[in-house]
Amino acid sequence: MDARRGRGRGAAWAVVTFARQRLGRDAERLVATRLERAGWRIVGRNVQLPSGELDIVALEGSTLVFVEVKAGRAGTTLGPERPAHAVGRRKQLKLRRLAREWIAKRRGPSGVAGYRFDVVGVSLGADGLADVDHIRSAF
């Protein structure tokens, strides 16, 4: 059964779906840890909104940054060569809409001087090592 839509798709599909979800959660955890170590303050993770989810909302100094995390396995032939390149125009528009929803709902932390959208791609190798590609002001 497809975990996202509740439709039967066979056991293999469910395993792939859960494996991808786990890969995404692991990548988001890795990125949040790296950002905190770099001095960022994580304001929210996996923020659920009526229109969707924001992966990470963080403060870098006085800039509020909405971070989209994309994960993939190194050497895969599916999707773009780098996971960070998987955020197309449609996803960018959705992330902007989600950011507006979040700001309207929360009013955001005080002292924010600006906003930014970053994309962080994480490629996990078979050896367990991660290649992280952080694109600041991605759109």
A tleap script that builds the chain and sets N, CA, C and O, in Angstrom:
source leaprc.protein.ff14SB
mol = sequence {
  NMET ASP ALA ARG ARG GLY ARG GLY ARG GLY
  ALA ALA TRP ALA VAL VAL THR PHE ALA ARG
  GLN ARG LEU GLY ARG ASP ALA GLU ARG LEU
  VAL ALA THR ARG LEU GLU ARG ALA GLY TRP
  ARG ILE VAL GLY ARG ASN VAL GLN LEU PRO
  SER GLY GLU LEU ASP ILE VAL ALA LEU GLU
  GLY SER THR LEU VAL PHE VAL GLU VAL LYS
  ALA GLY ARG ALA GLY THR THR LEU GLY PRO
  GLU ARG PRO ALA HIE ALA VAL GLY ARG ARG
  LYS GLN LEU LYS LEU ARG ARG LEU ALA ARG
  GLU TRP ILE ALA LYS ARG ARG GLY PRO SER
  GLY VAL ALA GLY TYR ARG PHE ASP VAL VAL
  GLY VAL SER LEU GLY ALA ASP GLY LEU ALA
  ASP VAL ASP HIE ILE ARG SER ALA CPHE
}
set mol.1.N position { 0.850 -1.188 0.000 }
set mol.1.CA position { 0.000 0.000 0.000 }
set mol.1.C position { 0.886 1.238 0.000 }
set mol.1.O position { 1.876 1.298 0.729 }
set mol.2.N position { 0.540 2.204 -0.797 }
set mol.2.CA position { 1.265 3.472 -0.857 }
set mol.2.C position { 0.936 4.257 0.409 }
set mol.2.O position { -0.219 4.618 0.633 }
set mol.3.N position { 1.936 4.521 1.232 }
set mol.3.CA position { 1.731 5.182 2.528 }
set mol.3.C position { 1.170 6.592 2.371 }
set mol.3.O position { 0.485 7.081 3.269 }
set mol.4.N position { 1.445 7.248 1.258 }
set mol.4.CA position { 1.005 8.623 1.084 }
set mol.4.C position { -0.441 8.725 0.613 }
set mol.4.O position { -1.142 9.668 0.981 }
set mol.5.N position { -0.893 7.783 -0.185 }
set mol.5.CA position { -2.210 7.921 -0.775 }
set mol.5.C position { -3.186 6.844 -0.328 }
set mol.5.O position { -4.374 6.933 -0.636 }
set mol.6.N position { -2.718 5.831 0.386 }
set mol.6.CA position { -3.604 4.793 0.877 }
set mol.6.C position { -4.100 3.853 -0.209 }
set mol.6.O position { -5.071 3.127 0.004 }
set mol.7.N position { -3.453 3.850 -1.373 }
set mol.7.CA position { -3.859 2.971 -2.468 }
set mol.7.C position { -2.940 1.768 -2.510 }
set mol.7.O position { -1.746 1.880 -2.234 }
set mol.8.N position { -3.484 0.640 -2.847 }
set mol.8.CA position { -2.677 -0.573 -2.965 }
set mol.8.C position { -1.724 -0.481 -4.134 }
set mol.8.O position { -2.152 -0.198 -5.253 }
set mol.9.N position { -0.469 -0.708 -3.912 }
set mol.9.CA position { 0.529 -0.685 -4.991 }
set mol.9.C position { 1.499 -1.842 -4.845 }
set mol.9.O position { 2.456 -1.949 -5.611 }
set mol.10.N position { 1.264 -2.704 -3.877 }
set mol.10.CA position { 2.159 -3.835 -3.688 }
set mol.10.C position { 3.201 -3.550 -2.636 }
set mol.10.O position { 3.501 -2.393 -2.343 }
set mol.11.N position { 3.755 -4.611 -2.064 }
set mol.11.CA position { 4.722 -4.496 -0.969 }
set mol.11.C position { 5.990 -3.771 -1.396 }
set mol.11.O position { 6.550 -2.998 -0.619 }
set mol.12.N position { 6.451 -4.008 -2.617 }
set mol.12.CA position { 7.693 -3.367 -3.068 }
set mol.12.C position { 7.551 -1.854 -3.073 }
set mol.12.O position { 8.477 -1.150 -2.672 }
set mol.13.N position { 6.404 -1.335 -3.522 }
set mol.13.CA position { 6.183 0.113 -3.546 }
set mol.13.C position { 6.225 0.690 -2.138 }
set mol.13.O position { 6.824 1.743 -1.921 }
set mol.14.N position { 5.588 0.006 -1.168 }
set mol.14.CA position { 5.563 0.487 0.220 }
set mol.14.C position { 6.971 0.539 0.785 }
set mol.14.O position { 7.321 1.491 1.482 }
set mol.15.N position { 7.781 -0.467 0.499 }
set mol.15.CA position { 9.150 -0.489 1.007 }
set mol.15.C position { 9.932 0.689 0.437 }
set mol.15.O position { 10.662 1.359 1.168 }
set mol.16.N position { 9.788 0.945 -0.856 }
set mol.16.CA position { 10.485 2.068 -1.472 }
set mol.16.C position { 10.016 3.373 -0.839 }
set mol.16.O position { 10.835 4.233 -0.516 }
set mol.17.N position { 8.719 3.526 -0.660 }
set mol.17.CA position { 8.185 4.748 -0.080 }
set mol.17.C position { 8.728 4.973 1.320 }
set mol.17.O position { 9.172 6.076 1.640 }
set mol.18.N position { 8.701 3.946 2.156 }
set mol.18.CA position { 9.204 4.098 3.525 }
set mol.18.C position { 10.711 4.319 3.537 }
set mol.18.O position { 11.216 5.066 4.375 }
set mol.19.N position { 11.433 3.688 2.628 }
set mol.19.CA position { 12.880 3.897 2.539 }
set mol.19.C position { 13.186 5.339 2.150 }
set mol.19.O position { 14.106 5.948 2.697 }
set mol.20.N position { 12.421 5.886 1.209 }
set mol.20.CA position { 12.625 7.279 0.800 }
set mol.20.C position { 12.272 8.235 1.925 }
set mol.20.O position { 12.954 9.240 2.124 }
set mol.21.N position { 11.203 7.928 2.669 }
set mol.21.CA position { 10.833 8.774 3.804 }
set mol.21.C position { 11.947 8.770 4.844 }
set mol.21.O position { 12.293 9.817 5.390 }
set mol.22.N position { 12.497 7.618 5.114 }
set mol.22.CA position { 13.587 7.515 6.093 }
set mol.22.C position { 14.808 8.277 5.601 }
set mol.22.O position { 15.455 8.982 6.375 }
set mol.23.N position { 15.124 8.139 4.317 }
set mol.23.CA position { 16.254 8.863 3.740 }
set mol.23.C position { 16.049 10.370 3.909 }
set mol.23.O position { 16.976 11.088 4.284 }
set mol.24.N position { 14.836 10.843 3.631 }
set mol.24.CA position { 14.539 12.266 3.786 }
set mol.24.C position { 14.663 12.737 5.225 }
set mol.24.O position { 15.232 13.797 5.483 }
set mol.25.N position { 14.132 11.954 6.173 }
set mol.25.CA position { 14.240 12.318 7.598 }
set mol.25.C position { 15.696 12.360 8.042 }
set mol.25.O position { 16.108 13.273 8.758 }
set mol.26.N position { 16.474 11.365 7.611 }
set mol.26.CA position { 17.892 11.340 7.974 }
set mol.26.C position { 18.627 12.550 7.407 }
set mol.26.O position { 19.461 13.149 8.085 }
set mol.27.N position { 18.316 12.909 6.162 }
set mol.27.CA position { 18.961 14.068 5.533 }
set mol.27.C position { 18.574 15.354 6.255 }
set mol.27.O position { 19.428 16.210 6.490 }
set mol.28.N position { 17.301 15.501 6.610 }
set mol.28.CA position { 16.858 16.707 7.330 }
set mol.28.C position { 17.537 16.810 8.688 }
set mol.28.O position { 17.918 17.903 9.107 }
set mol.29.N position { 17.691 15.694 9.376 }
set mol.29.CA position { 18.364 15.691 10.676 }
set mol.29.C position { 19.831 16.105 10.512 }
set mol.29.O position { 20.349 16.897 11.299 }
set mol.30.N position { 20.489 15.570 9.495 }
set mol.30.CA position { 21.891 15.913 9.219 }
set mol.30.C position { 22.028 17.405 8.916 }
set mol.30.O position { 22.924 18.063 9.446 }
set mol.31.N position { 21.158 17.936 8.079 }
set mol.31.CA position { 21.230 19.352 7.700 }
set mol.31.C position { 20.970 20.241 8.912 }
set mol.31.O position { 21.689 21.218 9.120 }
set mol.32.N position { 19.955 19.921 9.714 }
set mol.32.CA position { 19.658 20.730 10.905 }
set mol.32.C position { 20.849 20.750 11.855 }
set mol.32.O position { 21.184 21.797 12.411 }
set mol.33.N position { 21.482 19.609 12.043 }
set mol.33.CA position { 22.661 19.533 12.920 }
set mol.33.C position { 23.795 20.395 12.383 }
set mol.33.O position { 24.445 21.117 13.138 }
set mol.34.N position { 24.030 20.316 11.071 }
set mol.34.CA position { 25.099 21.126 10.458 }
set mol.34.C position { 24.817 22.616 10.603 }
set mol.34.O position { 25.722 23.396 10.899 }
set mol.35.N position { 23.568 23.010 10.397 }
set mol.35.CA position { 23.214 24.424 10.513 }
set mol.35.C position { 23.406 24.909 11.951 }
set mol.35.O position { 23.945 25.995 12.169 }
set mol.36.N position { 22.974 24.121 12.927 }
set mol.36.CA position { 23.155 24.498 14.336 }
set mol.36.C position { 24.631 24.634 14.680 }
set mol.36.O position { 25.024 25.568 15.380 }
set mol.37.N position { 25.442 23.715 14.197 }
set mol.37.CA position { 26.892 23.786 14.462 }
set mol.37.C position { 27.524 25.012 13.820 }
set mol.37.O position { 28.554 25.503 14.280 }
set mol.38.N position { 26.895 25.507 12.745 }
set mol.38.CA position { 27.393 26.711 12.074 }
set mol.38.C position { 26.850 27.983 12.728 }
set mol.38.O position { 27.115 29.086 12.250 }
set mol.39.N position { 26.090 27.836 13.823 }
set mol.39.CA position { 25.605 28.997 14.557 }
set mol.39.C position { 24.181 29.432 14.221 }
set mol.39.O position { 23.710 30.448 14.732 }
set mol.40.N position { 23.496 28.678 13.369 }
set mol.40.CA position { 22.121 29.013 13.043 }
set mol.40.C position { 21.217 28.583 14.193 }
set mol.40.O position { 21.546 27.664 14.943 }
set mol.41.N position { 20.070 29.260 14.324 }
set mol.41.CA position { 19.075 28.856 15.325 }
set mol.41.C position { 17.889 28.250 14.583 }
set mol.41.O position { 17.242 28.916 13.775 }
set mol.42.N position { 17.615 26.984 14.865 }
set mol.42.CA position { 16.488 26.303 14.229 }
set mol.42.C position { 15.203 26.771 14.907 }
set mol.42.O position { 15.042 26.618 16.117 }
set mol.43.N position { 14.299 27.336 14.126 }
set mol.43.CA position { 13.031 27.850 14.627 }
set mol.43.C position { 11.941 26.791 14.469 }
set mol.43.O position { 11.026 26.715 15.289 }
set mol.44.N position { 12.034 25.980 13.426 }
set mol.44.CA position { 11.053 24.931 13.197 }
set mol.44.C position { 11.583 23.861 12.268 }
set mol.44.O position { 12.371 24.134 11.362 }
set mol.45.N position { 11.130 22.616 12.510 }
set mol.45.CA position { 11.480 21.490 11.632 }
set mol.45.C position { 10.203 20.751 11.294 }
set mol.45.O position { 9.337 20.557 12.147 }
set mol.46.N position { 10.094 20.342 10.047 }
set mol.46.CA position { 8.914 19.622 9.564 }
set mol.46.C position { 7.639 20.350 9.966 }
set mol.46.O position { 6.727 19.764 10.548 }
set mol.47.N position { 7.596 21.629 9.648 }
set mol.47.CA position { 6.483 22.490 10.031 }
set mol.47.C position { 5.278 22.178 9.146 }
set mol.47.O position { 5.315 22.385 7.933 }
set mol.48.N position { 4.212 21.678 9.769 }
set mol.48.CA position { 2.982 21.331 9.048 }
set mol.48.C position { 2.095 22.560 8.903 }
set mol.48.O position { 1.792 23.238 9.885 }
set mol.49.N position { 1.684 22.838 7.681 }
set mol.49.CA position { 0.785 23.951 7.377 }
set mol.49.C position { -0.361 23.420 6.520 }
set mol.49.O position { -0.251 22.331 5.956 }
set mol.50.N position { -1.449 24.162 6.414 }
set mol.50.CA position { -2.579 23.681 5.618 }
set mol.50.C position { -2.211 23.299 4.178 }
set mol.50.O position { -2.800 22.375 3.617 }
set mol.51.N position { -1.247 24.001 3.579 }
set mol.51.CA position { -0.884 23.750 2.182 }
set mol.51.C position { 0.290 22.804 1.999 }
set mol.51.O position { 0.628 22.460 0.867 }
set mol.52.N position { 0.924 22.370 3.099 }
set mol.52.CA position { 2.078 21.488 2.956 }
set mol.52.C position { 3.012 21.582 4.141 }
set mol.52.O position { 2.601 21.912 5.253 }
set mol.53.N position { 4.283 21.287 3.886 }
set mol.53.CA position { 5.268 21.223 4.965 }
set mol.53.C position { 6.541 21.977 4.596 }
set mol.53.O position { 7.016 21.907 3.463 }
set mol.54.N position { 7.079 22.695 5.567 }
set mol.54.CA position { 8.404 23.319 5.438 }
set mol.54.C position { 9.397 22.424 6.152 }
set mol.54.O position { 9.166 22.032 7.296 }
set mol.55.N position { 10.508 22.093 5.488 }
set mol.55.CA position { 11.493 21.195 6.096 }
set mol.55.C position { 12.158 21.829 7.311 }
set mol.55.O position { 12.105 21.279 8.411 }
set mol.56.N position { 12.787 22.991 7.111 }
set mol.56.CA position { 13.497 23.673 8.200 }
set mol.56.C position { 13.266 25.174 8.064 }
set mol.56.O position { 13.356 25.737 6.973 }
set mol.57.N position { 12.969 25.805 9.188 }
set mol.57.CA position { 12.915 27.268 9.268 }
set mol.57.C position { 13.983 27.644 10.293 }
set mol.57.O position { 13.971 27.147 11.419 }
set mol.58.N position { 14.907 28.522 9.900 }
set mol.58.CA position { 16.037 28.830 10.777 }
set mol.58.C position { 16.419 30.299 10.672 }
set mol.58.O position { 16.101 30.982 9.700 }
set mol.59.N position { 17.109 30.756 11.701 }
set mol.59.CA position { 17.669 32.105 11.704 }
set mol.59.C position { 19.173 32.019 11.523 }
set mol.59.O position { 19.871 31.334 12.271 }
set mol.60.N position { 19.658 32.729 10.512 }
set mol.60.CA position { 21.101 32.922 10.356 }
set mol.60.C position { 21.320 34.402 10.594 }
set mol.60.O position { 21.071 35.231 9.718 }
set mol.61.N position { 21.787 34.722 11.786 }
set mol.61.CA position { 21.881 36.124 12.176 }
set mol.61.C position { 20.487 36.695 12.256 }
set mol.61.O position { 19.648 36.177 12.993 }
set mol.62.N position { 20.221 37.761 11.505 }
set mol.62.CA position { 18.889 38.366 11.510 }
set mol.62.C position { 18.080 37.992 10.264 }
set mol.62.O position { 17.045 38.598 9.987 }
set mol.63.N position { 18.555 36.996 9.518 }
set mol.63.CA position { 17.853 36.546 8.315 }
set mol.63.C position { 17.087 35.265 8.612 }
set mol.63.O position { 17.655 34.289 9.103 }
set mol.64.N position { 15.791 35.279 8.310 }
set mol.64.CA position { 14.968 34.088 8.459 }
set mol.64.C position { 15.092 33.285 7.169 }
set mol.64.O position { 14.796 33.779 6.081 }
set mol.65.N position { 15.533 32.039 7.311 }
set mol.65.CA position { 15.815 31.204 6.141 }
set mol.65.C position { 14.878 30.006 6.119 }
set mol.65.O position { 14.754 29.278 7.104 }
set mol.66.N position { 14.224 29.816 4.987 }
set mol.66.CA position { 13.385 28.654 4.751 }
set mol.66.C position { 14.234 27.671 3.953 }
set mol.66.O position { 14.634 27.957 2.824 }
set mol.67.N position { 14.504 26.520 4.545 }
set mol.67.CA position { 15.439 25.561 3.960 }
set mol.67.C position { 14.676 24.342 3.453 }
set mol.67.O position { 13.986 23.668 4.217 }
set mol.68.N position { 14.807 24.071 2.172 }
set mol.68.CA position { 14.248 22.867 1.574 }
set mol.68.C position { 15.369 21.847 1.449 }
set mol.68.O position { 16.421 22.139 0.880 }
set mol.69.N position { 15.144 20.653 1.981 }
set mol.69.CA position { 16.156 19.593 1.956 }
set mol.69.C position { 15.730 18.543 0.943 }
set mol.69.O position { 14.600 18.056 0.978 }
set mol.70.N position { 16.640 18.196 0.040 }
set mol.70.CA position { 16.412 17.147 -0.942 }
set mol.70.C position { 17.480 16.082 -0.753 }
set mol.70.O position { 18.669 16.385 -0.647 }
set mol.71.N position { 17.045 14.841 -0.714 }
set mol.71.CA position { 17.981 13.741 -0.476 }
set mol.71.C position { 17.952 12.751 -1.631 }
set mol.71.O position { 16.939 12.580 -2.309 }
set mol.72.N position { 19.076 12.117 -1.829 }
set mol.72.CA position { 19.181 11.073 -2.849 }
set mol.72.C position { 20.337 10.154 -2.517 }
set mol.72.O position { 21.132 10.417 -1.614 }
set mol.73.N position { 20.408 9.102 -3.250 }
set mol.73.CA position { 21.509 8.150 -3.098 }
set mol.73.C position { 22.506 8.390 -4.211 }
set mol.73.O position { 22.123 8.524 -5.374 }
set mol.74.N position { 23.769 8.444 -3.868 }
set mol.74.CA position { 24.822 8.649 -4.863 }
set mol.74.C position { 24.794 7.495 -5.865 }
set mol.74.O position { 24.632 6.334 -5.490 }
set mol.75.N position { 24.955 7.831 -7.134 }
set mol.75.CA position { 25.027 6.815 -8.170 }
set mol.75.C position { 23.689 6.393 -8.749 }
set mol.75.O position { 23.650 5.560 -9.655 }
set mol.76.N position { 22.603 6.941 -8.255 }
set mol.76.CA position { 21.302 6.564 -8.805 }
set mol.76.C position { 21.112 7.194 -10.179 }
set mol.76.O position { 21.650 8.264 -10.463 }
set mol.77.N position { 20.349 6.527 -11.017 }
set mol.77.CA position { 20.101 7.052 -12.361 }
set mol.77.C position { 18.773 7.787 -12.439 }
set mol.77.O position { 18.444 8.359 -13.478 }
set mol.78.N position { 18.002 7.779 -11.348 }
set mol.78.CA position { 16.711 8.457 -11.326 }
set mol.78.C position { 16.881 9.898 -10.844 }
set mol.78.O position { 17.700 10.179 -9.969 }
set mol.79.N position { 16.102 10.797 -11.424 }
set mol.79.CA position { 16.123 12.185 -10.979 }
set mol.79.C position { 17.355 12.931 -11.454 }
set mol.79.O position { 18.153 12.406 -12.229 }
set mol.80.N position { 17.501 14.164 -10.979 }
set mol.80.CA position { 18.657 14.975 -11.395 }
set mol.80.C position { 19.955 14.419 -10.801 }
set mol.80.O position { 19.944 13.650 -9.840 }
set mol.81.N position { 21.058 14.831 -11.398 }
set mol.81.CA position { 22.361 14.353 -10.929 }
set mol.81.C position { 22.616 14.746 -9.478 }
set mol.81.O position { 23.185 13.964 -8.717 }
set mol.82.N position { 22.203 15.940 -9.093 }
set mol.82.CA position { 22.369 16.428 -7.719 }
set mol.82.C position { 20.985 16.650 -7.116 }
set mol.82.O position { 20.150 17.300 -7.744 }
set mol.83.N position { 20.717 16.132 -5.920 }
set mol.83.CA position { 19.386 16.304 -5.315 }
set mol.83.C position { 18.939 17.761 -5.201 }
set mol.83.O position { 17.751 18.052 -5.340 }
set mol.84.N position { 19.863 18.670 -4.954 }
set mol.84.CA position { 19.491 20.086 -4.795 }
set mol.84.C position { 18.869 20.655 -6.067 }
set mol.84.O position { 18.145 21.649 -6.008 }
set mol.85.N position { 19.138 20.046 -7.195 }
set mol.85.CA position { 18.598 20.544 -8.463 }
set mol.85.C position { 17.168 20.064 -8.718 }
set mol.85.O position { 16.592 20.361 -9.764 }
set mol.86.N position { 16.599 19.330 -7.774 }
set mol.86.CA position { 15.240 18.799 -7.925 }
set mol.86.C position { 14.156 19.812 -7.556 }
set mol.86.O position { 12.968 19.503 -7.646 }
set mol.87.N position { 14.549 21.003 -7.146 }
set mol.87.CA position { 13.561 22.019 -6.769 }
set mol.87.C position { 13.305 22.910 -7.982 }
set mol.87.O position { 14.061 23.836 -8.273 }
set mol.88.N position { 12.209 22.597 -8.679 }
set mol.88.CA position { 11.845 23.335 -9.878 }
set mol.88.C position { 10.951 24.524 -9.559 }
set mol.88.O position { 10.700 24.841 -8.397 }
set mol.89.N position { 10.483 25.165 -10.603 }
set mol.89.CA position { 9.660 26.381 -10.471 }
set mol.89.C position { 8.397 26.134 -9.653 }
set mol.89.O position { 8.037 26.952 -8.806 }
set mol.90.N position { 7.725 25.020 -9.898 }
set mol.90.CA position { 6.490 24.708 -9.179 }
set mol.90.C position { 6.745 24.568 -7.677 }
set mol.90.O position { 5.985 25.092 -6.863 }
set mol.91.N position { 7.807 23.866 -7.321 }
set mol.91.CA position { 8.151 23.681 -5.907 }
set mol.91.C position { 8.556 25.016 -5.286 }
set mol.91.O position { 8.212 25.288 -4.135 }
set mol.92.N position { 9.277 25.847 -6.024 }
set mol.92.CA position { 9.661 27.159 -5.519 }
set mol.92.C position { 8.429 27.993 -5.173 }
set mol.92.O position { 8.381 28.628 -4.120 }
set mol.93.N position { 7.442 27.991 -6.055 }
set mol.93.CA position { 6.208 28.746 -5.800 }
set mol.93.C position { 5.487 28.206 -4.567 }
set mol.93.O position { 4.958 28.972 -3.762 }
set mol.94.N position { 5.473 26.888 -4.429 }
set mol.94.CA position { 4.833 26.285 -3.255 }
set mol.94.C position { 5.563 26.686 -1.974 }
set mol.94.O position { 4.923 27.008 -0.973 }
set mol.95.N position { 6.878 26.670 -1.997 }
set mol.95.CA position { 7.654 27.041 -0.809 }
set mol.95.C position { 7.431 28.512 -0.440 }
set mol.95.O position { 7.356 28.849 0.741 }
set mol.96.N position { 7.327 29.372 -1.428 }
set mol.96.CA position { 7.029 30.789 -1.152 }
set mol.96.C position { 5.661 30.935 -0.495 }
set mol.96.O position { 5.497 31.709 0.448 }
set mol.97.N position { 4.676 30.182 -1.003 }
set mol.97.CA position { 3.332 30.222 -0.425 }
set mol.97.C position { 3.345 29.697 1.017 }
set mol.97.O position { 2.707 30.275 1.896 }
set mol.98.N position { 4.067 28.611 1.252 }
set mol.98.CA position { 4.173 28.054 2.605 }
set mol.98.C position { 4.857 29.034 3.557 }
set mol.98.O position { 4.454 29.170 4.712 }
set mol.99.N position { 5.893 29.714 3.068 }
set mol.99.CA position { 6.588 30.697 3.904 }
set mol.99.C position { 5.642 31.831 4.291 }
set mol.99.O position { 5.633 32.275 5.440 }
set mol.100.N position { 4.847 32.296 3.329 }
set mol.100.CA position { 3.864 33.354 3.642 }
set mol.100.C position { 2.862 32.863 4.683 }
set mol.100.O position { 2.512 33.602 5.603 }
set mol.101.N position { 2.397 31.620 4.543 }
set mol.101.CA position { 1.467 31.040 5.531 }
set mol.101.C position { 2.113 31.002 6.911 }
set mol.101.O position { 1.494 31.366 7.910 }
set mol.102.N position { 3.364 30.556 6.951 }
set mol.102.CA position { 4.064 30.425 8.233 }
set mol.102.C position { 4.227 31.786 8.899 }
set mol.102.O position { 3.979 31.932 10.096 }
set mol.103.N position { 4.643 32.778 8.119 }
set mol.103.CA position { 4.840 34.126 8.661 }
set mol.103.C position { 3.514 34.693 9.163 }
set mol.103.O position { 3.465 35.290 10.239 }
set mol.104.N position { 2.443 34.513 8.398 }
set mol.104.CA position { 1.133 35.033 8.798 }
set mol.104.C position { 0.630 34.348 10.064 }
set mol.104.O position { 0.022 34.985 10.925 }
set mol.105.N position { 0.884 33.065 10.168 }
set mol.105.CA position { 0.412 32.299 11.325 }
set mol.105.C position { 1.240 32.587 12.569 }
set mol.105.O position { 0.687 32.757 13.656 }
set mol.106.N position { 2.542 32.643 12.422 }
set mol.106.CA position { 3.457 32.748 13.555 }
set mol.106.C position { 3.952 34.165 13.804 }
set mol.106.O position { 4.410 34.482 14.902 }
set mol.107.N position { 3.863 34.993 12.815 }
set mol.107.CA position { 4.429 36.344 12.853 }
set mol.107.C position { 5.959 36.307 12.933 }
set mol.107.O position { 6.598 37.359 12.963 }
set mol.108.N position { 6.540 35.135 12.967 }
set mol.108.CA position { 7.987 34.989 12.936 }
set mol.108.C position { 8.680 35.504 14.176 }
set mol.108.O position { 8.069 36.199 14.988 }
set mol.109.N position { 9.948 35.173 14.333 }
set mol.109.CA position { 10.719 35.690 15.464 }
set mol.109.C position { 10.967 37.182 15.304 }
set mol.109.O position { 10.981 37.696 14.185 }
set mol.110.N position { 11.162 37.871 16.407 }
set mol.110.CA position { 11.409 39.313 16.344 }
set mol.110.C position { 12.830 39.587 15.852 }
set mol.110.O position { 13.714 38.737 15.956 }
set mol.111.N position { 13.026 40.771 15.324 }
set mol.111.CA position { 14.355 41.193 14.881 }
set mol.111.C position { 14.769 40.659 13.522 }
set mol.111.O position { 15.950 40.706 13.182 }
set mol.112.N position { 13.831 40.154 12.740 }
set mol.112.CA position { 14.169 39.623 11.419 }
set mol.112.C position { 14.354 40.780 10.444 }
set mol.112.O position { 13.481 41.635 10.298 }
set mol.113.N position { 15.510 40.788 9.780 }
set mol.113.CA position { 15.825 41.867 8.843 }
set mol.113.C position { 15.573 41.462 7.392 }
set mol.113.O position { 15.516 42.320 6.510 }
set mol.114.N position { 15.424 40.167 7.141 }
set mol.114.CA position { 15.211 39.716 5.767 }
set mol.114.C position { 14.858 38.242 5.730 }
set mol.114.O position { 14.927 37.537 6.737 }
set mol.115.N position { 14.478 37.793 4.536 }
set mol.115.CA position { 14.075 36.407 4.325 }
set mol.115.C position { 14.881 35.826 3.177 }
set mol.115.O position { 15.344 36.544 2.291 }
set mol.116.N position { 15.041 34.493 3.213 }
set mol.116.CA position { 15.823 33.843 2.166 }
set mol.116.C position { 15.335 32.407 2.015 }
set mol.116.O position { 14.816 31.805 2.956 }
set mol.117.N position { 15.514 31.874 0.810 }
set mol.117.CA position { 15.199 30.472 0.550 }
set mol.117.C position { 16.468 29.755 0.141 }
set mol.117.O position { 17.099 30.103 -0.857 }
set mol.118.N position { 16.837 28.751 0.918 }
set mol.118.CA position { 18.004 27.928 0.612 }
set mol.118.C position { 17.537 26.525 0.247 }
set mol.118.O position { 16.490 26.069 0.706 }
set mol.119.N position { 18.312 25.858 -0.570 }
set mol.119.CA position { 18.077 24.448 -0.875 }
set mol.119.C position { 19.346 23.702 -0.502 }
set mol.119.O position { 20.450 24.108 -0.863 }
set mol.120.N position { 19.174 22.601 0.228 }
set mol.120.CA position { 20.311 21.769 0.600 }
set mol.120.C position { 20.064 20.365 0.058 }
set mol.120.O position { 19.091 19.703 0.419 }
set mol.121.N position { 20.963 19.932 -0.812 }
set mol.121.CA position { 20.900 18.578 -1.355 }
set mol.121.C position { 21.862 17.683 -0.606 }
set mol.121.O position { 22.997 18.070 -0.326 }
set mol.122.N position { 21.409 16.496 -0.286 }
set mol.122.CA position { 22.243 15.522 0.419 }
set mol.122.C position { 22.281 14.246 -0.410 }
set mol.122.O position { 21.246 13.621 -0.645 }
set mol.123.N position { 23.482 13.856 -0.856 }
set mol.123.CA position { 23.678 12.590 -1.563 }
set mol.123.C position { 24.363 11.635 -0.619 }
set mol.123.O position { 25.488 11.873 -0.179 }
set mol.124.N position { 23.678 10.550 -0.309 }
set mol.124.CA position { 24.263 9.551 0.585 }
set mol.124.C position { 24.895 8.443 -0.234 }
set mol.124.O position { 24.250 7.843 -1.094 }
set mol.125.N position { 26.163 8.178 0.042 }
set mol.125.CA position { 26.882 7.128 -0.659 }
set mol.125.C position { 26.670 5.772 -0.010 }
set mol.125.O position { 26.194 5.677 1.121 }
set mol.126.N position { 27.025 4.736 -0.730 }
set mol.126.CA position { 26.914 3.373 -0.206 }
set mol.126.C position { 27.792 3.185 1.024 }
set mol.126.O position { 27.530 2.310 1.850 }
set mol.127.N position { 28.838 4.006 1.148 }
set mol.127.CA position { 29.745 3.926 2.291 }
set mol.127.C position { 29.195 4.644 3.525 }
set mol.127.O position { 29.827 4.641 4.581 }
set mol.128.N position { 28.006 5.265 3.388 }
set mol.128.CA position { 27.384 5.965 4.511 }
set mol.128.C position { 27.792 7.425 4.630 }
set mol.128.O position { 27.266 8.153 5.472 }
set mol.129.N position { 28.727 7.854 3.791 }
set mol.129.CA position { 29.158 9.253 3.826 }
set mol.129.C position { 28.190 10.114 3.027 }
set mol.129.O position { 27.607 9.661 2.042 }
set mol.130.N position { 28.028 11.353 3.459 }
set mol.130.CA position { 27.092 12.270 2.812 }
set mol.130.C position { 27.844 13.391 2.105 }
set mol.130.O position { 28.800 13.952 2.641 }
set mol.131.N position { 27.398 13.703 0.903 }
set mol.131.CA position { 27.891 14.854 0.154 }
set mol.131.C position { 26.789 15.910 0.259 }
set mol.131.O position { 25.673 15.683 -0.208 }
set mol.132.N position { 27.088 17.061 0.866 }
set mol.132.CA position { 26.077 18.089 1.116 }
set mol.132.C position { 26.343 19.278 0.201 }
set mol.132.O position { 27.456 19.800 0.139 }
set mol.133.N position { 25.303 19.692 -0.503 }
set mol.133.CA position { 25.357 20.786 -1.462 }
set mol.133.C position { 24.378 21.867 -1.001 }
set mol.133.O position { 23.174 21.738 -1.223 }
set mol.134.N position { 24.881 22.944 -0.355 }
set mol.134.CA position { 24.030 23.991 0.197 }
set mol.134.C position { 24.011 25.166 -0.773 }
set mol.134.O position { 25.031 25.813 -1.009 }
set mol.135.N position { 22.825 25.430 -1.332 }
set mol.135.CA position { 22.661 26.549 -2.262 }
set mol.135.C position { 21.928 27.661 -1.506 }
set mol.135.O position { 20.733 27.560 -1.231 }
set mol.136.N position { 22.669 28.722 -1.178 }
set mol.136.CA position { 22.092 29.878 -0.476 }
set mol.136.C position { 21.366 30.766 -1.484 }
set mol.136.O position { 21.787 30.897 -2.633 }
set mol.137.N position { 20.278 31.367 -1.037 }
set mol.137.CA position { 19.471 32.218 -1.919 }
set mol.137.C position { 19.185 31.503 -3.234 }
set mol.137.O position { 19.400 32.054 -4.314 }
set mol.138.N position { 18.699 30.275 -3.129 }
set mol.138.CA position { 18.504 29.425 -4.307 }
set mol.138.C position { 17.462 29.996 -5.267 }
set mol.138.O position { 17.523 29.763 -6.475 }
set mol.139.N position { 16.512 30.742 -4.719 }
set mol.139.CA position { 15.491 31.364 -5.572 }
set mol.139.C position { 14.872 32.536 -4.840 }
set mol.139.O position { 13.987 33.202 -5.378 }
savepdb mol mol.pdb
quit
